[in-house]
Amino acid sequence: MFKNVHYNTKAYLIALLAIVSPSVNAIGSFSNVYFDGTTPYLGENQMLIFDGVRAEGNGLTLDDALRFEYQFDLLSLSWEIQKQTVYTGVGVFDNEHMAIDVAPSQPPFTVSGKSYQLGQTYTFTATKAKPFVATLALKPGHVISCLIDKQTGEYSYQFEGNNIDSSFNGLANEGIISGSQIILQEGAYTLTVAPRNTSSVKFSLKLFNANNRQLKTIENGATTTIYEKFATYLRDYAKYEVYLSAGQTLNLTKPSNSDIQFTLLNDLGAQVSQVSGLPLIYDATKSGNYYLFINNRKGWGGSYSGKASITTTPSVVTPITNKTRHSNTDKATAARPKYLR
């Protein structure tokens, strides 16, 4: 059994139900298990899924992550483990950012045996008889999204492979910036576009890896000048590592663009702060490495120019509230593509 289990308040009750299942012994024992950086959700067949669990023991370190899949058994009235997946060396991540560096930064994709480059715009046609299918050979660290635009009709979109199955239906002539797909396992992934109410649909497509920069460091004891420019109408972010001692405060100056977002994760992948269009002020209660991600939350580009500093003067922690989080229902202007989260 697990010796020590750590959890965030959102996952507490459901994680507690899962970890007390007697079948947990069947997957081995860990000295410590951390649910801090995961939020459980229901997948196919009412499977309860924890992605991004951290564990120590059995050869695992905090640089690795786990995926637990549970199913409720009506006979025993308990959650039974069905599958465990280990993501080796994937580092810290959340649902749209990864901290590890990855190469190639913009891998190619293939369509009908022909190679295309990420970051470039291409025009394709999909028919009912022959849907558009792009294949991507991806590695842990890739964070894939796309801009799909100039559609001549309604269409369906699907991105799948290795525990990922994301889909949506789109309208004609409505630019869409897809949500980020973090890649935790090396392998082949496919993107499929098919017409919905017509025999064919023509569209433009730009695929992009948001995690295309190297991890930088915010130095303790010095002021770090930051300038980052982001790709327009694509998911794109900058990433920084910073060590904070308990009682220290990380400060970032306010961005000029209200859509520029700061996201701060701890070394377990748990989000400790997130603000948009506001300065970041975070008081560390625990010593350790933290990971800062800077991006335009809508994928509309722009830049951030500011300074990061670390102080020991207590500051007011900016809470994560509905005012600093933004829902999927935010509307894009007519001149900009809609974004999906």
N, C-alpha and C positions, 0 to 999 in steps of 0.2 A: 504493500500500500504506500501511498504518498506520505512522507513524514511531515512535510510542511506545505500547506496550500495557501496561496495568496490570491486575492481576487479584487476586482473593482466593485463598487456598490451596485452598478447596473447589472453585473453578471452574478451577483451573490447568490440569490435563491436558486436560480437554475443551475449554477455551477455546483452548488452544494448537493443538489439532487443527483447530479451526474457522478460526482466523484465518490459518493458513498455506495455506488453500485458494486456488488460483490464481484462482478466480472472485470473490474479494473485490474485485479491481480493478473489476469490473463495477458495483459500487455506489458507486464514488467513493472518494476518499481523505480521511483525517482526519489532523490533526497529532498528536492524542492520542486514545487510546481507553481507557476505564476499565471493567473488568469487576468492580470492587470490590463494587458494590452489587447484583449479580445472581447467582443460583444457577441454572444450566441445568437444564432438565427436558425430558422427552420428551412431545410432544403427539401429536395425531392423525397417523396414517400414519408413525409413528416419526420425526417431525420434532423436531430438536433446537432448543430455543427458549431464547434469552437475552432476558429482559425487564428493562428498567432499566439498560441499558448507557449510559454517558455518553461523549460525544465532543466534541472541539473541532476546528473547521475546517469548511469547506463551509457556513458560515453558522450552525453550531450552537454553543451555549454549554453550560455545565454546568447551566443551568436546563432544558435539554431532555433527553429520554431517547430511547433507541432500542430497538427490538425486532428481533432477528436470528433468522431461521428457516433452519435448515440441514437438508439431507438427505444421507445417506451414499451416494455413488455407487460401486457395486461395480466398475465398469469402471476408473475412475481411482483407486479406493481413497482417496478424499478426500471431505471435507465440502464440499458445494456450496451456496452461498447460494441460497435460493429466494425469500425475501421480506424486505424491510426496511421497518419502519414507524417514523415519527418522531412522538414525542409532544412537541409544542411547548409550552414554558413550564409543564410539569407540576411542576417543582420536585422536592424531595426526597421520597421515599416508600419504604416497604417493602411487605410483602404485606398489611398491615392498617392502615397509617397514611399520611396525606399531609399535608405541611406547608403547602401553599398554602391561602389562604382561598378560599371559594367561595360564590356566591350564585345562587339562593336557598339558604338553609341547610337548609331542609326542603321540597324541591319536591313538588308534587302528583303523584299517579299516577291513571291512568284505568282503569276497568273497564267495558266495554260502553258507552263514551262518557260515563260519569259520572265526575266528579272526586272524589278523596279526598285527604286530607291525611296526609303522613308524620307519625309521632309519635302518631297516634290509633289506637285499636283498633276493628276492624270485623269483622263476621261474614259469611262467604261460604259458598256451596255449589258444589261442583264435581261434575260428572257425567261418565261416560264419553263421552256424546254431546257434552257441552259443558264441557270443562275450564275451570277458572278461569284467566284471563289478565289480568295487570296490565301496563300499559305505562307506562314512566317516561322522561321526557326529561331526560337527565342531562348534566353537564358535568365536565371534568377537575377533580378535587378532591372530588367526591362519593364517599363511602365507605358503601356500602349494606349493611345486614343487616336481619334481621327476627326477630320473635318469632312463631312459629306454634304454636297451642295449642288445646286442647279439641277435638281431632280425633275424629270419630265412627268413623273407620276408617283402615286403612292407606292411604298416599298416596305419590305421587312429587312431588318438588319440582325445578324447574329455573329457573336464572337465566342469561340469555344475551344476547349482543350485543357486537359490536366486540371480537373476540378473547377473549371471556369465555364459558365454557360450564361452569357449576357445577351439580351435581345431587346429590341424595341421596334415599333412600327412608325414610319415617317411619312410626311406629307410631301406633295409636290412643291417645288420652289421654296423650300424652307431649309435654310442652312442649319446644320446640327453639328455641335462639338460634342462628341461622345464622352461619357465618363471614362475615367482612367481604369485600366486593367493592370494590376500589379502581377508580375510573373514570378512565381515562387519555385517552379520546377522547369528544368530544361526540357525542350521538346518542340513538337510541331503544333501550331495553332492555326485555326482557320477563321477567316472573316467572310461571311456569305451575305450577299445582297440579292433579293429577288423581287420582281414586281408583284403587287397585291391585286389590283383591280384592272390591270391592263396586261397585254401580252408581252410588253417590254418596258423597261425604264432605262433612261440614260442619265448619268450622274457624274459629277467630278468627285475625286477622292484624294485626300492627303493624309497619310498615316505618319505617326510621329512617336518617338520615344521621349517621354517627358523627363526621364532620368538620364540626361545626356551630358551632365557636368560632373566634374570631380568634386569630391567632398572637401570643403575648405574648413579652416579652423578659426574660431574667434578666440583670441589670446586673452588669458586671464591677466589682469594688471595693466592692460593697454587698451586704448580706444581703437576699434577696428572700423575702417571706412569700407562701406559696402556700396557697390553699384552693380545692379543686375538688370539686364534687359531681356524681356520675355518674347517668345514667338507669338505672332498674332494669330488669333483664332485656332489655337492649339493648346493642349495641356503642356505646360513647361514650368519647371521650378529650379530654384537654386537651393543648395543644402550646405549646412554648416554644423560642425561638431564643437561643443563647448563643455568644458569641465566646470561644474559649480560645486562649491562646498556649501554645506548646510548653513543658511544664514546669509548667503550672498544673493545679490539681485542682478538679473540680466535685464538690460535696458536696450531697446531699439527705438530710434526716433520715428515719429509718425510719417507714414508715406503720404505723398501728395495725391495719389490715386486711391479713392475709397474702396476699390476692388482689390487692392493689393492685400494679401492675407499672410499672416505669420502663424505657423503651426509649430508647437514645441512638444516633442516627445521625450520621455525618459528612456533609460537603457532597456526597459522591458517593452517598449512600444506603446506605452500608455500616454494618451494625450493629456498634458498638464496645462496647456494654454492654447487658445486660438482666438485671434482677433483680426478684423478686417478694417482697414482705413483708420486704425488707431495705433498709438504707440504700444509696444509690447513691454510690460513690466512684470517680471516673474520673480518671486521670492522663493528660492530653493529651500525646501524643508529636509532634503536628503542629498548627501554628497554623491556625485557620480557624473557620468557623461550624459549630456542632453543633445538632442538633434533638432536643429531649426530648419524649417522649410519655408521658403518665400515664393509666392506665386500670385498670379491673378486668378482669383477664385472662379471667374467665369471663363477663363481661357481667352480673354480679349486682348492680351498683350500688355504693352506699357512697360514701365520700368520702376525700379526702386533705387533711390539714392538716399543713403542715411548713414548713421553711425551706431555701432554696438559697443556697449561698455558694461563692465561688471563692477558693482559696488557692494559695500557691506551695510549701507544705510537701508533700514527697513522701508519698503515701499508698499503701496496698496496693490494687491494682486488684482489684475483685471479678470473678472469672472467670465466663465463660459456661459453666456445667456443667449436668449433668442435674439438679442440685439447684435451679438457678435457672431452668431451662427446664421447661415442663410439657407433657406430651403430651396427645393427644386422648383418651386412655383414662381421664383423670380422671373420676370419677363425681360427678354432682350429687346433692344430697340429694333425698328424695322431695318436699320442699316447693318445690323450685326446678327450673326448666327445665334440660334438658341443653344444653350449649354445644358448638358445632362449631368447629374451627379449620381 
